[in-house]
């Protein structure tokens, strides 16, 4: 066999973080962080002394929401095979 750059019989190696299982586990943990942020918002609004700290769970909600959206689109591309 000559020196081909891309042989036909080679299987493409997908990194472990691009697997459907890794994406599903990340989605599970990010939903847990999202719910933790929602609970944090409700606790901070229940108590008068914690109103100034409501930005922390709001930031958790925002960042975990961004990760959920990005990971779910990546997972959809992996499942449909367009990645």
Buried (B, 14 or more C-beta within 10 A) or exposed (E): EEEEEEEEEEEEEEEEEEEEEBBEEBBEEBEEBBEBBBEBBEEBEEEEEBEEEBEBBBEBBEBBBEBBEEBBEBBEEBEEEEE
